[in-house]
Amino acid sequence: MTEAIRKTLRDSKAARWTALGVVAFTMLCGYYLTDVMAPLKPLLESQKGWSSTEYGFFTSAYGWFNVFLLMLILGGIILDKMGVRFTGMMASIIMVIGTGIKYWAISTHSLDGQVLFGWNAQVMVAAIGFAIFGVGVEVAGITVSKVIVKWFKGKELALAMGLEMATARMGTALALSTSAPIAKAMHDVSVPILICLIMLCIGLIAFFIYTFMDKKLDASIVADNKGREVVAEEDFKLSDIKVIFMNKGWWYIAILCVLFYSAVFPFLKYASDLMVNKFGVDESLAGLIPSLLPFGTMILTPTFGNLYDRKGKGASIMILGAILLIFVHAMFAIPLFNNWIFAIFLIIVLGIGFSLVPSAMWPSVPKIIPEKQLGTAYAMIFWVQNWGLMGVPALIGWVLDKWCITGTKEVEGITINSYNYTLPMIIFMSLGILALLFAFLLKAEDRKKGYGLELPNIQK
């Protein structure tokens, strides 16, 4: 009788949802910095003299260290070896350091007129800071994913991941909607970054608080297993990386991830500028329309996650999301559709698609990969994703400067270029078409291997 009523801390609804809230807040702070520069492109051009190529180069820096130095994969290995407490604190500290460097670069005048590695020194130092931050926020992301699996496996896993993503998207929405008005009000493009730095310090404190909850969870698991015969799970080994790489289902999710996210996040980096150039929206208000996307995902991602938990159909949800992505970018590519109300409609539809795919994709990984390899598996997916997050923004910036300049205009007395965004939107649409192909391949692989992607997550 005593045996039957023993429980771990994760069986307490209050405890597991509180743990989720704490780590999700840390990710909200990280996502605020990730997208805070997106609405500032025109101001960077007018106040700092940046070109579209320099802006694309800076934006691409997010993935430099993760991709070329394999920092993200190393972070996943550290996560599986050292656990969520050590890795989460490490990632939070790295985020703060990277943001501090980026803020200094944008706010100081000591770099004016200097060149570093062939680039404007301000652009290069800001990019290095952003690259360091990118390591921290991506490792924090895989850590939080493993935290959620630890607390919610066999329970409301997709709903929990959806709510965490919704909270993180709140950071994106706040960045897109507030950074330009703040910068204009303070007459300084660096002020929004300072706000990010303060928020990330608070996020670091939040994760430090979580570490005490995690210790309690581990202690409750040990107590629950006392007196039972428990088969210890093998520790993670470096050879497990090869096992993950040999898994075709993992590859389909990883490639779907990089294609889908490369058609959304880099789009958001340029969406405010698209609103200015195609729809004639004022620079100070242009970020408000793209900010509707993350606001919509706050409600829809948990909703679709809850649907996956209870009804299944994970692979089918991903297919539908990819179809909506293609539709939106195709409509943005058509020159005739230049009404800002139509732009709002398309952003809302994109928000639905952006809610569907992640709500099913991330909770599907634990169905394909054993828990001992989960941190590394997530890290390697994020590593593949970072190739897109690094390459696509740089590609779009180069395409804009090479083929899309239509003339010039004055912003705050400074002459800057105006752009036609048709070609960039065709590039984003093409990524969506490829994402749809791999979503179908994943569904076929699930039928073959029986991963259960179409089955509910909640175990009765």
Buried (B, 14 or more C-beta within 10 A) or exposed (E): EEEEEBEBBBEBEEBBBEBBBBBBBBBBBBBBBBBBBBBBBBBBBBBBBBBBBBBBBBBBBBBBBBBEEBBBBBBBBBBBBEBBBBBBBBBBBBBBBBBBBBBBBBBEEEBEEEEBEEBBBBBBBBBBBBBBBBBBBBBBBBBBBBBBBBBBBEBBBBBBBBBBBBBBBBBBBBBBBBBBBBBBEEEBBBBBBBBBBEBBBEBBEBBBEBBEBBEBBBEBBEEBEEEEEEEEEEEBEEEBBEBBEEBEBBBBBBBBBBBBBBBBBBBBBBBBBBBBBBBEBEBBBBBBBBBBBBBBBBEBBBBBBBBBBEBBBBBBBBBBBBBBBBBBBBBBBEEEBEEBEEBBBBBBBBBBBBBBBBBBBBBBBBBBBBBBBBBBBBBBBBBBBBBBBBBBBBBBBBBBBEEBEEEEEEBEEEEBBBBBBBBBBBBBBBBBBBBBBBBBBBBEBBEEBEBBBBBBBBEE
